[in-house]
Amino acid sequence: MGKAPQLVTADGRIIAESAAIAAYLIATYDTAKKFQGDGGRNDWVRDESLTSFSGASLWPIGMMKMLLDVATLQTPLFLRPLVRWMMGAIDRAFTGPEFKQMLKYLEGELGGQEYFMGKEPGRADFMLSFPIDTAVAFGWVDLGEYEELKGWRERCQAREAWKRGLEKGNGYNMGFVMEG
């Protein structure tokens, strides 16, 4: 499909899509079940629900917000105030409130836990990190308004595995963020 990310397994199988890659890696290599939730409400149903929420609800709104930003920045300078006003109206009426509602939902879902799946991160945490990082990078959210999410993000980024991943992947560049 020409899409990224892709994972080529040891037996040559190509897996596309982040959620499927994360599911494969956890199912194949997490023999201690460290990243599969700590039981109770943090089971496979919660993991699947939050992972699906990330890709089917949160990220599409993020993409709409990104398109509004890009449309404004790509407009000729003399029309930009009008387009900025129109795109801002769409954001104020729909994407902004929808995004805030989703962040409040996630804030409640953490419910005092360190990660969405309990004491250790799971697939849902991995999948939610990108849309949240994008929202912060684009300035769509001040995580100071969402203390649970802010703490969760800080814990994710403080993990040694996160840091090693950044080193192996040459950083975490949100360079597609466009300045206006």
VMD Tcl script that builds the backbone (N, CA, C; Angstrom):
set m [mol new atoms 540]
animate dup $m
set s [atomselect $m all]
$s set {name element resname resid chain x y z} {
  {N N MET 1 A 0.824 -1.204 0.000}
  {CA C MET 1 A 0.000 0.000 0.000}
  {C C MET 1 A 0.863 1.263 0.000}
  {N N GLY 2 A 2.147 1.093 0.248}
  {CA C GLY 2 A 3.010 2.263 0.294}
  {C C GLY 2 A 2.785 3.106 1.527}
  {N N LYS 3 A 2.351 2.485 2.609}
  {CA C LYS 3 A 2.043 3.205 3.844}
  {C C LYS 3 A 3.091 2.915 4.901}
  {N N ALA 4 A 3.207 3.818 5.830}
  {CA C ALA 4 A 4.055 3.614 6.994}
  {C C ALA 4 A 3.159 3.773 8.203}
  {N N PRO 5 A 3.367 3.152 9.262}
  {CA C PRO 5 A 4.458 2.208 9.483}
  {C C PRO 5 A 4.117 0.813 8.954}
  {N N GLN 6 A 5.165 0.066 8.739}
  {CA C GLN 6 A 5.045 -1.345 8.372}
  {C C GLN 6 A 6.057 -2.127 9.194}
  {N N LEU 7 A 5.713 -3.353 9.471}
  {CA C LEU 7 A 6.622 -4.259 10.163}
  {C C LEU 7 A 6.746 -5.510 9.307}
  {N N VAL 8 A 7.969 -5.919 9.048}
  {CA C VAL 8 A 8.212 -7.171 8.360}
  {C C VAL 8 A 8.673 -8.161 9.425}
  {N N THR 9 A 7.895 -9.207 9.629}
  {CA C THR 9 A 8.201 -10.190 10.670}
  {C C THR 9 A 9.359 -11.085 10.235}
  {N N ALA 10 A 9.858 -11.870 11.162}
  {CA C ALA 10 A 10.981 -12.774 10.882}
  {C C ALA 10 A 10.656 -13.744 9.748}
  {N N ASP 11 A 9.362 -14.109 9.618}
  {CA C ASP 11 A 8.978 -15.035 8.547}
  {C C ASP 11 A 8.531 -14.317 7.268}
  {N N GLY 12 A 8.773 -12.986 7.194}
  {CA C GLY 12 A 8.494 -12.243 5.976}
  {C C GLY 12 A 7.096 -11.677 5.849}
  {N N ARG 13 A 6.277 -11.861 6.845}
  {CA C ARG 13 A 4.915 -11.312 6.808}
  {C C ARG 13 A 4.989 -9.797 6.990}
  {N N ILE 14 A 4.229 -9.074 6.178}
  {CA C ILE 14 A 4.199 -7.613 6.279}
  {C C ILE 14 A 2.931 -7.207 7.015}
  {N N ILE 15 A 3.119 -6.469 8.089}
  {CA C ILE 15 A 1.981 -5.973 8.873}
  {C C ILE 15 A 1.985 -4.454 8.785}
  {N N ALA 16 A 0.874 -3.897 8.318}
  {CA C ALA 16 A 0.707 -2.447 8.253}
  {C C ALA 16 A -0.291 -2.028 9.324}
  {N N GLU 17 A -0.278 -0.773 9.645}
  {CA C GLU 17 A -1.162 -0.152 10.634}
  {C C GLU 17 A -0.614 -0.327 12.041}
  {N N SER 18 A -0.513 0.780 12.721}
  {CA C SER 18 A 0.095 0.826 14.057}
  {C C SER 18 A -0.564 -0.106 15.063}
  {N N ALA 19 A -1.880 -0.116 15.106}
  {CA C ALA 19 A -2.577 -0.945 16.090}
  {C C ALA 19 A -2.306 -2.423 15.855}
  {N N ALA 20 A -2.290 -2.842 14.592}
  {CA C ALA 20 A -2.002 -4.246 14.276}
  {C C ALA 20 A -0.554 -4.590 14.602}
  {N N ILE 21 A 0.364 -3.681 14.324}
  {CA C ILE 21 A 1.770 -3.907 14.647}
  {C C ILE 21 A 1.945 -4.041 16.158}
  {N N ALA 22 A 1.337 -3.127 16.911}
  {CA C ALA 22 A 1.439 -3.194 18.372}
  {C C ALA 22 A 0.838 -4.488 18.902}
  {N N ALA 23 A -0.314 -4.888 18.359}
  {CA C ALA 23 A -0.947 -6.139 18.795}
  {C C ALA 23 A -0.039 -7.333 18.504}
  {N N TYR 24 A 0.557 -7.358 17.332}
  {CA C TYR 24 A 1.466 -8.455 16.966}
  {C C TYR 24 A 2.674 -8.493 17.902}
  {N N LEU 25 A 3.307 -7.353 18.119}
  {CA C LEU 25 A 4.498 -7.321 18.975}
  {C C LEU 25 A 4.191 -7.774 20.395}
  {N N ILE 26 A 3.075 -7.320 20.923}
  {CA C ILE 26 A 2.701 -7.712 22.284}
  {C C ILE 26 A 2.362 -9.194 22.329}
  {N N ALA 27 A 1.569 -9.677 21.370}
  {CA C ALA 27 A 1.190 -11.097 21.361}
  {C C ALA 27 A 2.397 -12.005 21.153}
  {N N THR 28 A 3.362 -11.550 20.382}
  {CA C THR 28 A 4.517 -12.381 20.046}
  {C C THR 28 A 5.626 -12.323 21.089}
  {N N TYR 29 A 5.891 -11.137 21.614}
  {CA C TYR 29 A 7.077 -10.966 22.444}
  {C C TYR 29 A 6.818 -10.676 23.924}
  {N N ASP 30 A 5.611 -10.349 24.285}
  {CA C ASP 30 A 5.312 -10.041 25.689}
  {C C ASP 30 A 4.916 -11.317 26.432}
  {N N THR 31 A 5.876 -12.213 26.585}
  {CA C THR 31 A 5.593 -13.502 27.225}
  {C C THR 31 A 5.254 -13.348 28.704}
  {N N ALA 32 A 5.736 -12.288 29.328}
  {CA C ALA 32 A 5.430 -12.046 30.746}
  {C C ALA 32 A 4.088 -11.334 30.917}
  {N N LYS 33 A 3.446 -10.973 29.802}
  {CA C LYS 33 A 2.152 -10.281 29.798}
  {C C LYS 33 A 2.199 -8.939 30.534}
  {N N LYS 34 A 3.348 -8.286 30.468}
  {CA C LYS 34 A 3.560 -6.997 31.122}
  {C C LYS 34 A 2.721 -5.886 30.493}
  {N N PHE 35 A 2.514 -5.957 29.173}
  {CA C PHE 35 A 1.839 -4.883 28.453}
  {C C PHE 35 A 0.402 -5.239 28.066}
  {N N GLN 36 A -0.197 -6.181 28.758}
  {CA C GLN 36 A -1.545 -6.636 28.415}
  {C C GLN 36 A -2.584 -6.254 29.464}
  {N N GLY 37 A -2.257 -5.285 30.296}
  {CA C GLY 37 A -3.182 -4.850 31.338}
  {C C GLY 37 A -2.993 -5.648 32.606}
  {N N ASP 38 A -3.383 -5.054 33.710}
  {CA C ASP 38 A -3.163 -5.728 34.989}
  {C C ASP 38 A -4.424 -6.368 35.565}
  {N N GLY 39 A -5.348 -6.706 34.675}
  {CA C GLY 39 A -6.545 -7.431 35.098}
  {C C GLY 39 A -7.673 -6.514 35.513}
  {N N GLY 40 A -8.738 -7.104 36.000}
  {CA C GLY 40 A -9.911 -6.331 36.374}
  {C C GLY 40 A -10.449 -5.578 35.179}
  {N N ARG 41 A -10.665 -4.287 35.365}
  {CA C ARG 41 A -11.181 -3.486 34.245}
  {C C ARG 41 A -10.131 -3.291 33.157}
  {N N ASN 42 A -8.867 -3.503 33.470}
  {CA C ASN 42 A -7.774 -3.329 32.513}
  {C C ASN 42 A -7.509 -4.625 31.757}
  {N N ASP 43 A -8.515 -5.057 31.021}
  {CA C ASP 43 A -8.421 -6.312 30.275}
  {C C ASP 43 A -8.360 -6.041 28.776}
  {N N TRP 44 A -8.448 -7.091 27.991}
  {CA C TRP 44 A -8.337 -6.954 26.540}
  {C C TRP 44 A -9.474 -6.131 25.942}
  {N N VAL 45 A -10.654 -6.132 26.579}
  {CA C VAL 45 A -11.791 -5.361 26.063}
  {C C VAL 45 A -11.501 -3.871 26.199}
  {N N ARG 46 A -10.989 -3.474 27.348}
  {CA C ARG 46 A -10.620 -2.063 27.567}
  {C C ARG 46 A -9.512 -1.655 26.596}
  {N N ASP 47 A -8.519 -2.523 26.445}
  {CA C ASP 47 A -7.419 -2.243 25.533}
  {C C ASP 47 A -7.941 -2.035 24.116}
  {N N GLU 48 A -8.796 -2.918 23.663}
  {CA C GLU 48 A -9.350 -2.812 22.306}
  {C C GLU 48 A -10.216 -1.562 22.179}
  {N N SER 49 A -11.009 -1.265 23.189}
  {CA C SER 49 A -11.883 -0.104 23.152}
  {C C SER 49 A -11.083 1.197 23.064}
  {N N LEU 50 A -10.069 1.337 23.915}
  {CA C LEU 50 A -9.265 2.554 23.901}
  {C C LEU 50 A -8.395 2.651 22.649}
  {N N THR 51 A -7.892 1.526 22.172}
  {CA C THR 51 A -7.120 1.521 20.932}
  {C C THR 51 A -8.012 1.937 19.769}
  {N N SER 52 A -9.215 1.408 19.716}
  {CA C SER 52 A -10.163 1.782 18.661}
  {C C SER 52 A -10.544 3.249 18.778}
  {N N PHE 53 A -10.748 3.720 19.995}
  {CA C PHE 53 A -11.069 5.132 20.231}
  {C C PHE 53 A -9.976 6.033 19.651}
  {N N SER 54 A -8.731 5.641 19.857}
  {CA C SER 54 A -7.614 6.436 19.363}
  {C C SER 54 A -7.675 6.590 17.845}
  {N N GLY 55 A -7.889 5.497 17.141}
  {CA C GLY 55 A -7.867 5.531 15.682}
  {C C GLY 55 A -9.169 5.928 15.025}
  {N N ALA 56 A -10.286 5.620 15.660}
  {CA C ALA 56 A -11.583 5.842 15.018}
  {C C ALA 56 A -12.293 7.108 15.488}
  {N N SER 57 A -11.909 7.648 16.624}
  {CA C SER 57 A -12.585 8.838 17.152}
  {C C SER 57 A -11.631 10.014 17.335}
  {N N LEU 58 A -10.579 9.803 18.120}
  {CA C LEU 58 A -9.665 10.895 18.450}
  {C C LEU 58 A -8.850 11.352 17.240}
  {N N TRP 59 A -8.235 10.421 16.533}
  {CA C TRP 59 A -7.370 10.811 15.417}
  {C C TRP 59 A -8.134 11.473 14.270}
  {N N PRO 60 A -9.336 11.029 13.889}
  {CA C PRO 60 A -10.053 11.755 12.828}
  {C C PRO 60 A -10.337 13.219 13.177}
  {N N ILE 61 A -10.660 13.496 14.427}
  {CA C ILE 61 A -10.870 14.896 14.829}
  {C C ILE 61 A -9.542 15.639 14.755}
  {N N GLY 62 A -8.466 14.975 15.176}
  {CA C GLY 62 A -7.144 15.582 15.058}
  {C C GLY 62 A -6.797 15.898 13.609}
  {N N MET 63 A -7.120 14.982 12.722}
  {CA C MET 63 A -6.856 15.221 11.293}
  {C C MET 63 A -7.685 16.403 10.778}
  {N N MET 64 A -8.925 16.506 11.230}
  {CA C MET 64 A -9.751 17.649 10.816}
  {C C MET 64 A -9.135 18.950 11.316}
  {N N LYS 65 A -8.670 18.951 12.566}
  {CA C LYS 65 A -8.030 20.148 13.109}
  {C C LYS 65 A -6.772 20.482 12.311}
  {N N MET 66 A -6.014 19.453 11.946}
  {CA C MET 66 A -4.806 19.675 11.159}
  {C C MET 66 A -5.150 20.263 9.791}
  {N N LEU 67 A -6.186 19.735 9.158}
  {CA C LEU 67 A -6.600 20.252 7.850}
  {C C LEU 67 A -7.057 21.711 7.937}
  {N N LEU 68 A -7.738 22.064 9.011}
  {CA C LEU 68 A -8.140 23.458 9.198}
  {C C LEU 68 A -6.914 24.355 9.309}
  {N N ASP 69 A -5.917 23.896 10.069}
  {CA C ASP 69 A -4.675 24.668 10.219}
  {C C ASP 69 A -3.954 24.801 8.886}
  {N N VAL 70 A -3.817 23.688 8.175}
  {CA C VAL 70 A -3.088 23.690 6.900}
  {C C VAL 70 A -3.819 24.542 5.871}
  {N N ALA 71 A -5.138 24.431 5.814}
  {CA C ALA 71 A -5.909 25.238 4.856}
  {C C ALA 71 A -5.679 26.724 5.099}
  {N N THR 72 A -5.622 27.113 6.342}
  {CA C THR 72 A -5.377 28.519 6.666}
  {C C THR 72 A -3.980 28.934 6.216}
  {N N LEU 73 A -3.000 28.102 6.515}
  {CA C LEU 73 A -1.619 28.451 6.178}
  {C C LEU 73 A -1.344 28.434 4.673}
  {N N GLN 74 A -2.104 27.661 3.931}
  {CA C GLN 74 A -1.886 27.555 2.483}
  {C C GLN 74 A -2.693 28.582 1.689}
  {N N THR 75 A -3.473 29.376 2.365}
  {CA C THR 75 A -4.283 30.402 1.709}
  {C C THR 75 A -3.406 31.613 1.385}
  {N N PRO 76 A -3.624 32.224 0.231}
  {CA C PRO 76 A -2.871 33.450 -0.077}
  {C C PRO 76 A -3.027 34.477 1.048}
  {N N LEU 77 A -1.969 35.199 1.273}
  {CA C LEU 77 A -1.890 36.117 2.413}
  {C C LEU 77 A -3.077 37.079 2.500}
  {N N PHE 78 A -3.508 37.637 1.368}
  {CA C PHE 78 A -4.593 38.619 1.405}
  {C C PHE 78 A -5.945 37.992 1.777}
  {N N LEU 79 A -6.096 36.673 1.573}
  {CA C LEU 79 A -7.346 35.994 1.947}
  {C C LEU 79 A -7.269 35.306 3.310}
  {N N ARG 80 A -6.078 35.234 3.851}
  {CA C ARG 80 A -5.869 34.468 5.082}
  {C C ARG 80 A -6.756 34.921 6.256}
  {N N PRO 81 A -6.953 36.227 6.481}
  {CA C PRO 81 A -7.841 36.603 7.599}
  {C C PRO 81 A -9.257 36.039 7.456}
  {N N LEU 82 A -9.796 36.060 6.251}
  {CA C LEU 82 A -11.136 35.515 6.022}
  {C C LEU 82 A -11.153 33.999 6.245}
  {N N VAL 83 A -10.179 33.316 5.676}
  {CA C VAL 83 A -10.110 31.860 5.824}
  {C C VAL 83 A -9.850 31.495 7.284}
  {N N ARG 84 A -8.970 32.242 7.952}
  {CA C ARG 84 A -8.701 31.987 9.379}
  {C C ARG 84 A -9.993 32.118 10.188}
  {N N TRP 85 A -10.784 33.128 9.873}
  {CA C TRP 85 A -12.058 33.317 10.573}
  {C C TRP 85 A -12.997 32.134 10.294}
  {N N MET 86 A -13.100 31.723 9.010}
  {CA C MET 86 A -13.988 30.609 8.651}
  {C C MET 86 A -13.529 29.310 9.307}
  {N N MET 87 A -12.240 29.022 9.243}
  {CA C MET 87 A -11.721 27.794 9.844}
  {C C MET 87 A -11.852 27.844 11.358}
  {N N GLY 88 A -11.649 29.029 11.920}
  {CA C GLY 88 A -11.829 29.194 13.365}
  {C C GLY 88 A -13.277 28.957 13.778}
  {N N ALA 89 A -14.213 29.400 12.940}
  {CA C ALA 89 A -15.635 29.181 13.234}
  {C C ALA 89 A -15.952 27.685 13.250}
  {N N ILE 90 A -15.384 26.950 12.296}
  {CA C ILE 90 A -15.584 25.493 12.272}
  {C C ILE 90 A -14.990 24.866 13.524}
  {N N ASP 91 A -13.798 25.320 13.897}
  {CA C ASP 91 A -13.153 24.771 15.087}
  {C C ASP 91 A -13.953 25.102 16.350}
  {N N ARG 92 A -14.430 26.327 16.461}
  {CA C ARG 92 A -15.213 26.717 17.652}
  {C C ARG 92 A -16.537 25.972 17.731}
  {N N ALA 93 A -17.153 25.704 16.579}
  {CA C ALA 93 A -18.463 25.058 16.560}
  {C C ALA 93 A -18.387 23.546 16.655}
  {N N PHE 94 A -17.327 22.942 16.119}
  {CA C PHE 94 A -17.321 21.488 16.053}
  {C C PHE 94 A -16.030 20.851 16.563}
  {N N THR 95 A -14.934 21.027 15.833}
  {CA C THR 95 A -13.732 20.251 16.153}
  {C C THR 95 A -13.176 20.567 17.539}
  {N N GLY 96 A -13.165 21.836 17.912}
  {CA C GLY 96 A -12.642 22.210 19.229}
  {C C GLY 96 A -13.427 21.573 20.375}
  {N N PRO 97 A -14.759 21.773 20.422}
  {CA C PRO 97 A -15.541 21.154 21.493}
  {C C PRO 97 A -15.484 19.624 21.472}
  {N N GLU 98 A -15.482 19.056 20.280}
  {CA C GLU 98 A -15.417 17.593 20.167}
  {C C GLU 98 A -14.090 17.080 20.729}
  {N N PHE 99 A -13.006 17.758 20.384}
  {CA C PHE 99 A -11.685 17.361 20.855}
  {C C PHE 99 A -11.602 17.483 22.378}
  {N N LYS 100 A -12.114 18.572 22.923}
  {CA C LYS 100 A -12.103 18.756 24.378}
  {C C LYS 100 A -12.925 17.678 25.086}
  {N N GLN 101 A -14.066 17.324 24.504}
  {CA C GLN 101 A -14.889 16.264 25.088}
  {C C GLN 101 A -14.117 14.951 25.124}
  {N N MET 102 A -13.379 14.667 24.062}
  {CA C MET 102 A -12.591 13.432 24.012}
  {C C MET 102 A -11.458 13.444 25.040}
  {N N LEU 103 A -10.828 14.596 25.222}
  {CA C LEU 103 A -9.763 14.698 26.219}
  {C C LEU 103 A -10.321 14.523 27.634}
  {N N LYS 104 A -11.490 15.073 27.878}
  {CA C LYS 104 A -12.138 14.875 29.186}
  {C C LYS 104 A -12.458 13.401 29.409}
  {N N TYR 105 A -12.915 12.743 28.361}
  {CA C TYR 105 A -13.182 11.307 28.440}
  {C C TYR 105 A -11.912 10.548 28.816}
  {N N LEU 106 A -10.816 10.845 28.134}
  {CA C LEU 106 A -9.556 10.161 28.421}
  {C C LEU 106 A -9.068 10.474 29.827}
  {N N GLU 107 A -9.240 11.698 30.248}
  {CA C GLU 107 A -8.874 12.094 31.610}
  {C C GLU 107 A -9.613 11.205 32.622}
  {N N GLY 108 A -10.903 11.010 32.405}
  {CA C GLY 108 A -11.693 10.155 33.283}
  {C C GLY 108 A -11.298 8.692 33.184}
  {N N GLU 109 A -10.931 8.261 31.990}
  {CA C GLU 109 A -10.536 6.866 31.805}
  {C C GLU 109 A -9.249 6.526 32.547}
  {N N LEU 110 A -8.359 7.498 32.682}
  {CA C LEU 110 A -7.150 7.234 33.468}
  {C C LEU 110 A -7.526 6.974 34.924}
  {N N GLY 111 A -8.439 7.761 35.436}
  {CA C GLY 111 A -8.989 7.531 36.769}
  {C C GLY 111 A -7.956 7.267 37.860}
  {N N GLY 112 A -6.857 7.990 37.851}
  {CA C GLY 112 A -5.846 7.821 38.886}
  {C C GLY 112 A -4.824 6.731 38.608}
  {N N GLN 113 A -5.006 6.013 37.509}
  {CA C GLN 113 A -4.034 4.980 37.154}
  {C C GLN 113 A -2.803 5.639 36.530}
  {N N GLU 114 A -1.679 4.933 36.578}
  {CA C GLU 114 A -0.466 5.451 35.950}
  {C C GLU 114 A -0.596 5.442 34.431}
  {N N TYR 115 A -1.184 4.371 33.900}
  {CA C TYR 115 A -1.370 4.214 32.460}
  {C C TYR 115 A -2.805 3.759 32.224}
  {N N PHE 116 A -3.238 3.830 30.986}
  {CA C PHE 116 A -4.608 3.427 30.682}
  {C C PHE 116 A -4.852 1.958 30.991}
  {N N MET 117 A -3.785 1.157 30.925}
  {CA C MET 117 A -3.929 -0.277 31.184}
  {C C MET 117 A -3.447 -0.672 32.579}
  {N N GLY 118 A -3.232 0.300 33.462}
  {CA C GLY 118 A -2.862 0.003 34.848}
  {C C GLY 118 A -1.482 0.512 35.204}
  {N N LYS 119 A -0.716 -0.348 35.844}
  {CA C LYS 119 A 0.608 0.040 36.332}
  {C C LYS 119 A 1.661 0.098 35.228}
  {N N GLU 120 A 1.415 -0.580 34.140}
  {CA C GLU 120 A 2.329 -0.589 32.990}
  {C C GLU 120 A 1.556 -0.141 31.756}
  {N N PRO 121 A 2.255 0.462 30.792}
  {CA C PRO 121 A 1.551 0.849 29.567}
  {C C PRO 121 A 1.159 -0.377 28.761}
  {N N GLY 122 A 0.153 -0.219 27.953}
  {CA C GLY 122 A -0.293 -1.279 27.053}
  {C C GLY 122 A -0.500 -0.707 25.669}
  {N N ARG 123 A -1.074 -1.491 24.820}
  {CA C ARG 123 A -1.291 -1.067 23.437}
  {C C ARG 123 A -2.092 0.230 23.376}
  {N N ALA 124 A -3.096 0.366 24.217}
  {CA C ALA 124 A -3.904 1.584 24.215}
  {C C ALA 124 A -3.037 2.805 24.513}
  {N N ASP 125 A -2.125 2.672 25.460}
  {CA C ASP 125 A -1.229 3.785 25.777}
  {C C ASP 125 A -0.353 4.132 24.584}
  {N N PHE 126 A 0.171 3.107 23.927}
  {CA C PHE 126 A 1.024 3.342 22.764}
  {C C PHE 126 A 0.238 4.055 21.671}
  {N N MET 127 A -0.985 3.622 21.451}
  {CA C MET 127 A -1.784 4.175 20.359}
  {C C MET 127 A -2.308 5.583 20.675}
  {N N LEU 128 A -2.555 5.876 21.933}
  {CA C LEU 128 A -3.051 7.202 22.305}
  {C C LEU 128 A -1.930 8.238 22.363}
  {N N SER 129 A -0.702 7.790 22.497}
  {CA C SER 129 A 0.391 8.755 22.657}
  {C C SER 129 A 0.567 9.638 21.413}
  {N N PHE 130 A 0.446 9.087 20.215}
  {CA C PHE 130 A 0.677 9.895 19.024}
  {C C PHE 130 A -0.353 11.018 18.851}
  {N N PRO 131 A -1.662 10.745 18.955}
  {CA C PRO 131 A -2.600 11.868 18.806}
  {C C PRO 131 A -2.444 12.917 19.907}
  {N N ILE 132 A -2.104 12.491 21.110}
  {CA C ILE 132 A -1.906 13.465 22.188}
  {C C ILE 132 A -0.647 14.284 21.926}
  {N N ASP 133 A 0.432 13.625 21.515}
  {CA C ASP 133 A 1.664 14.352 21.189}
  {C C ASP 133 A 1.439 15.322 20.032}
  {N N THR 134 A 0.664 14.923 19.051}
  {CA C THR 134 A 0.347 15.799 17.926}
  {C C THR 134 A -0.434 17.015 18.405}
  {N N ALA 135 A -1.414 16.793 19.270}
  {CA C ALA 135 A -2.224 17.896 19.797}
  {C C ALA 135 A -1.361 18.894 20.560}
  {N N VAL 136 A -0.414 18.391 21.323}
  {CA C VAL 136 A 0.489 19.280 22.058}
  {C C VAL 136 A 1.388 20.031 21.080}
  {N N ALA 137 A 1.960 19.320 20.100}
  {CA C ALA 137 A 2.869 19.940 19.135}
  {C C ALA 137 A 2.177 21.031 18.319}
  {N N PHE 138 A 0.927 20.827 17.967}
  {CA C PHE 138 A 0.191 21.803 17.167}
  {C C PHE 138 A -0.413 22.913 18.032}
  {N N GLY 139 A -0.331 22.767 19.342}
  {CA C GLY 139 A -0.883 23.785 20.223}
  {C C GLY 139 A -2.384 23.722 20.374}
  {N N TRP 140 A -2.976 22.560 20.113}
  {CA C TRP 140 A -4.427 22.414 20.232}
  {C C TRP 140 A -4.867 22.224 21.667}
  {N N VAL 141 A -3.947 21.867 22.524}
  {CA C VAL 141 A -4.307 21.559 23.894}
  {C C VAL 141 A -3.210 22.018 24.839}
  {N N ASP 142 A -3.640 22.518 25.975}
  {CA C ASP 142 A -2.738 22.798 27.086}
  {C C ASP 142 A -3.006 21.693 28.104}
  {N N LEU 143 A -2.080 20.762 28.205}
  {CA C LEU 143 A -2.312 19.630 29.111}
  {C C LEU 143 A -2.375 20.050 30.567}
  {N N GLY 144 A -2.050 21.303 30.867}
  {CA C GLY 144 A -2.240 21.807 32.227}
  {C C GLY 144 A -3.696 21.761 32.647}
  {N N GLU 145 A -4.603 21.750 31.665}
  {CA C GLU 145 A -6.036 21.641 31.939}
  {C C GLU 145 A -6.464 20.200 32.192}
  {N N TYR 146 A -5.573 19.262 31.902}
  {CA C TYR 146 A -5.873 17.832 32.021}
  {C C TYR 146 A -4.732 17.167 32.795}
  {N N GLU 147 A -4.769 17.318 34.104}
  {CA C GLU 147 A -3.656 16.863 34.944}
  {C C GLU 147 A -3.374 15.368 34.806}
  {N N GLU 148 A -4.421 14.557 34.692}
  {CA C GLU 148 A -4.222 13.110 34.546}
  {C C GLU 148 A -3.481 12.810 33.241}
  {N N LEU 149 A -3.925 13.423 32.150}
  {CA C LEU 149 A -3.279 13.213 30.853}
  {C C LEU 149 A -1.854 13.763 30.839}
  {N N LYS 150 A -1.664 14.899 31.475}
  {CA C LYS 150 A -0.329 15.492 31.534}
  {C C LYS 150 A 0.639 14.552 32.254}
  {N N GLY 151 A 0.225 14.040 33.399}
  {CA C GLY 151 A 1.065 13.104 34.149}
  {C C GLY 151 A 1.319 11.827 33.372}
  {N N TRP 152 A 0.286 11.313 32.701}
  {CA C TRP 152 A 0.424 10.106 31.887}
  {C C TRP 152 A 1.450 10.321 30.781}
  {N N ARG 153 A 1.345 11.439 30.083}
  {CA C ARG 153 A 2.284 11.731 28.992}
  {C C ARG 153 A 3.710 11.851 29.523}
  {N N GLU 154 A 3.869 12.510 30.640}
  {CA C GLU 154 A 5.201 12.642 31.241}
  {C C GLU 154 A 5.765 11.276 31.621}
  {N N ARG 155 A 4.917 10.406 32.181}
  {CA C ARG 155 A 5.382 9.050 32.524}
  {C C ARG 155 A 5.772 8.268 31.275}
  {N N CYS 156 A 4.966 8.388 30.216}
  {CA C CYS 156 A 5.296 7.702 28.959}
  {C C CYS 156 A 6.659 8.146 28.460}
  {N N GLN 157 A 6.899 9.442 28.446}
  {CA C GLN 157 A 8.134 9.971 27.882}
  {C C GLN 157 A 9.335 9.806 28.802}
  {N N ALA 158 A 9.089 9.527 30.062}
  {CA C ALA 158 A 10.193 9.305 31.006}
  {C C ALA 158 A 10.677 7.857 30.997}
  {N N ARG 159 A 9.919 6.974 30.367}
  {CA C ARG 159 A 10.301 5.553 30.350}
  {C C ARG 159 A 11.601 5.347 29.576}
  {N N GLU 160 A 12.456 4.506 30.115}
  {CA C GLU 160 A 13.724 4.209 29.447}
  {C C GLU 160 A 13.486 3.585 28.070}
  {N N ALA 161 A 12.454 2.761 27.948}
  {CA C ALA 161 A 12.143 2.153 26.651}
  {C C ALA 161 A 11.778 3.234 25.632}
  {N N TRP 162 A 11.058 4.253 26.059}
  {CA C TRP 162 A 10.699 5.366 25.176}
  {C C TRP 162 A 11.974 6.057 24.682}
  {N N LYS 163 A 12.861 6.339 25.621}
  {CA C LYS 163 A 14.107 7.027 25.275}
  {C C LYS 163 A 14.967 6.184 24.335}
  {N N ARG 164 A 15.052 4.877 24.597}
  {CA C ARG 164 A 15.819 4.001 23.700}
  {C C ARG 164 A 15.191 3.963 22.309}
  {N N GLY 165 A 13.867 3.943 22.258}
  {CA C GLY 165 A 13.177 3.962 20.969}
  {C C GLY 165 A 13.480 5.230 20.193}
  {N N LEU 166 A 13.524 6.354 20.887}
  {CA C LEU 166 A 13.856 7.614 20.227}
  {C C LEU 166 A 15.270 7.573 19.666}
  {N N GLU 167 A 16.181 7.012 20.446}
  {CA C GLU 167 A 17.568 6.907 19.983}
  {C C GLU 167 A 17.662 6.021 18.746}
  {N N LYS 168 A 16.989 4.887 18.765}
  {CA C LYS 168 A 17.033 3.965 17.626}
  {C C LYS 168 A 16.335 4.540 16.401}
  {N N GLY 169 A 15.303 5.321 16.629}
  {CA C GLY 169 A 14.534 5.880 15.519}
  {C C GLY 169 A 14.949 7.285 15.134}
  {N N ASN 170 A 16.081 7.743 15.662}
  {CA C ASN 170 A 16.594 9.089 15.354}
  {C C ASN 170 A 15.657 10.200 15.814}
  {N N GLY 171 A 15.035 10.028 16.963}
  {CA C GLY 171 A 14.192 11.082 17.530}
  {C C GLY 171 A 12.718 10.917 17.220}
  {N N TYR 172 A 11.997 11.869 17.682}
  {CA C TYR 172 A 10.540 11.904 17.503}
  {C C TYR 172 A 10.233 13.276 16.935}
  {N N ASN 173 A 10.336 13.396 15.639}
  {CA C ASN 173 A 10.264 14.683 14.982}
  {C C ASN 173 A 8.836 14.967 14.534}
  {N N MET 174 A 8.264 15.992 15.116}
  {CA C MET 174 A 6.949 16.451 14.690}
  {C C MET 174 A 7.145 17.571 13.668}
  {N N GLY 175 A 8.144 17.390 12.782}
  {CA C GLY 175 A 8.541 18.392 11.816}
  {C C GLY 175 A 7.476 18.747 10.793}
  {N N PHE 176 A 6.401 17.963 10.728}
  {CA C PHE 176 A 5.344 18.324 9.798}
  {C C PHE 176 A 4.481 19.451 10.339}
  {N N VAL 177 A 4.768 19.888 11.581}
  {CA C VAL 177 A 4.046 21.028 12.153}
  {C C VAL 177 A 4.410 22.257 11.325}
  {N N MET 178 A 3.401 22.917 10.793}
  {CA C MET 178 A 3.641 24.051 9.906}
  {C C MET 178 A 3.512 25.346 10.685}
  {N N GLU 179 A 4.472 26.193 10.493}
  {CA C GLU 179 A 4.454 27.518 11.127}
  {C C GLU 179 A 3.661 28.470 10.237}
  {N N GLY 180 A 2.913 29.383 10.840}
  {CA C GLY 180 A 2.129 30.322 10.055}
  {C C GLY 180 A 2.622 31.655 10.234}
}
mol reanalyze $m
mol bondsrecalc $m
mol representation Tube
mol addrep $m
